[in-house]
């Protein structure tokens, strides 16, 4: 018996009504995501990548089709704390310490003081920020701030992690290091990851599955299952398999632009 997908979209549509007329953000999106997969979404700006993540998070309401998250509606999944969300900017409160920022969702959820302390300690260790609990965001580099943002999303141990281009503003050297760390984190936590990016190398390096999207109306033009092994040193990007997958992603993006 095949396990039920953690995330299932069927004929998913989302149309925004604006003063200039309707905007078709998503059109006929079909996608299954299995437990423990690392799925990247790539496509040109405005193709619906972030919109799809927001639908999964219950922050946008589809206007057609169906979407389930861990067998629930997105709104039910949000109330059940089924996911953590990492935004493009770290979004840390400057007046709170790193530990205080990570504690924030735990405070809202009503965890005990001892449980909050335990979870903050564990998540800081998980993202290699042990010892920085009492620092303030301005005392950390951009990469460290983003790791703190990931720790905050991990603090309540949701089974799904939604990441909206979290490394897009970082330089290439820092981005490479965080890509490596994110893969190790995924391996340790076994969470289901949905990751938005504009970078072909990043999508290919991180993912077990790559979803290529076309310009508005946002559609899926290709879904690529990665043949790469789970262990991925950075130099795997020079391998024939990596280059072939990157070529297919590039061709999918080109084909989507032509159809649009």
N, C-alpha and C positions, 0 to 999 in steps of 0.2 A: 504494500500500500504506500503510495507516494505521500510524503508529508505536505501538509498545507503550507503554501508560501507565507512567509512572515508579512510581506507586503504584496498585495495583488491589485493591480489597476486593470480595469476592463472598459474599453470604449470611453475612456475618461476625457471629458471636455470641460473647458473653463472659458467663458466669454465675459469680459468686463464691459459694462455699459458706460460709455463716456459721452461728453458733450459733442465729440466729433464722430460719434457712432460706435458700434460694437468693436471690441478688440478681442480677437480669438487667440488667447494665450496658450491653450492646449487643445489639441484636436485628435480624437480617436486614439488615445494612448493606451496600449496594452503592454503590461509588464508584470512579471513575477520575480520577486526577490526571495531567495531561500535563506533560512537561518544561517548566520555566520558568513555570508557572502560580503565581499567588499565591492560595491558597485559605484563606479564613477559615471557622472553625467557630463558630457562635453558637447559644445555647440556654440554658435555665434551669440553675441549679446542679444537678448530679447527673444530667445528661442524657447523659453519656458522651463529652463533647468531649475532655477530658484523657485519658480511658481509651483513646480511639481513637489519640491521639498516642503514648501509651505502648505500644500494640500495634505501631504502625509502628516504634517504637524498639526493639522486642524486650524491653521492660520488663514487659509483661504477655503472657500466652499465651492466644489465643482458644480457646474451647471448641467452636467450630463454624465452618464456612465456610473461606474461603481469603484470604490476604493476601500480596501480593508487593511488594517494595521494590526498584526497579531490577532486576527480573527475578529477585530472590533472596528467600529467606525473610527475615523481619525479623532473625533471629539471624545469618544470613549477612551481611546488610547492615550490622549493627552491627560485626561482625568486619572487614568491608571498609572501615569508616570512611566509610560512604555518607551519613551525616547528622551535623549538629551540633544540639545541643539547648540552648535558652534557657528557663530556668525562670521561674516567677512572681517569685521573689526573685533578685537578682543572684548570690547565693551565692559571693561573692568571699572568699578567705581573708584575714582582717585582718592576719596577720603577713607576708603576701607583698605586694610592690609590685604595681602594675597590670601592669607588664611580667611580673613573676613569675607572676601569676595566668594571664595569657595563655599563658605558656610551659608551664604545667603539663601540658596534654594532649600538647604536643610532646615534653616530657621523657619522658612515659610511652610515647610511640610511638617513642622512640629517635632523634629527629632530631639531626643534628650541631649543634654550637654555632653555626656560621656560618648554618646554615639556620634555626635557632630565632631568631637575631637578625634575620634578614631578614624572617621571617614576622611577628614581633612588630611590627617597624617598619611593614610594609605594612598590617597589620590595624588598627593604631592610626590610621594615616592614613585608612584606609577609613571609620572611625567618627568621624573628626574629633577624635581624642584625641592627636594628635602632641604630644610635649612632656610628656606626663603619665606616661611609663613608670616613673619613679622615685617617683611619688606612691603613697600608701597609700589603700586604699578609703575610710577615714574622712575623708580630705582631699578627697573628691569628692562632688558632689551626687548625689541619688538617680538623676537622669536620666543623669548621667555614669557612675555605677556600672553602670547597665543597659547602656549602650553598651559598656562594658568587657566585660560578660558576653557581649554579641553578638560582640565581637572575639574572645573566647576560643573561641566556637563556630565562628567563621570561620577560625581560625588554621590548621587543617589542610585547608582548602579542600574540604570535603565538598560534593557537588552538591545536597544537600537540607538545608534549615534548618527545624527544628521549633521553634515558639515558643509557649509555654504562658502566655498572658496576661501578657506581659512588662511592659506599661505600666499594668497595672490599679491599682497602688498610687500612681501619680503624679498630680499635679494636672493639670487640663485644659490649661493653657498649655504645660507641659512635654510632655504627651502629644501635643498637636498638633504641636509641633516635632519630636518623635521619629517621629511618623507620617510627616511630610514626609521626614525623613532616611532612614527605612526604605525608602520608595519609591525614593529616589535610589540607595540601596545595592542594592536588588533590581535596578534598571535596570543598574547597573554590573557586578554579579556574574552576572546571568542565572540565579540559583539557583531551584530549586523551593521555594516557601515554603508551610508549613502553619502557620496562626496561629489560636490560640484566643482568643476575646474574649467579653465580655458586652455590649459597646458596639455598638449598631446603626450609629451614624455611623462608628466606626472600621472595622467590617467592610466597609461600603459604600465608604469612602474608599480602603482599601488594596487591595481584592481584584479579581482577574479572575473569581473564582467564589466564591460564598457558600453554605456548607452550613448549612441551618437544621435544628436537631435538636430533638426532642420530649423531654418528661420520661421518666424511667425507665419501662419499658425503653427505653434510648437508641436511637432510630430517626431516620432522615433524613426530615424532612417536606417539604423542598423544596431544590432545588439551583438557584441563580440565577446565570446567566452575566451579568456586568456589561457594560452597553453604554458605560461611561465610557471616554474616551480614556486612553492610557497616561500622558500628561502631565496631572497633577492638582494644580493650585494649591488651597490650602485653600478659596478661595471657590467652588470647584465644588460645595461642599455646599449652596449656595443655588440651584443649577440645577434645572430641572424633572426632568431625567433622574435626578439624585441623589435627589431627593425621592421619585420614583416607585419606585426600587429600595428605598429605606428603607421605604416603605409596604408593598412586597411582603414584605420581611423581617419586618416587624411583623405582617402578616397570617399569615405562615407560623408565627411563634411562637405567635400566638393560636390558630390552628387546631390546632397540636400540643398545646397545653394542653387544648383541648376534647376531643380524641381520647383523651388520657390520662385 
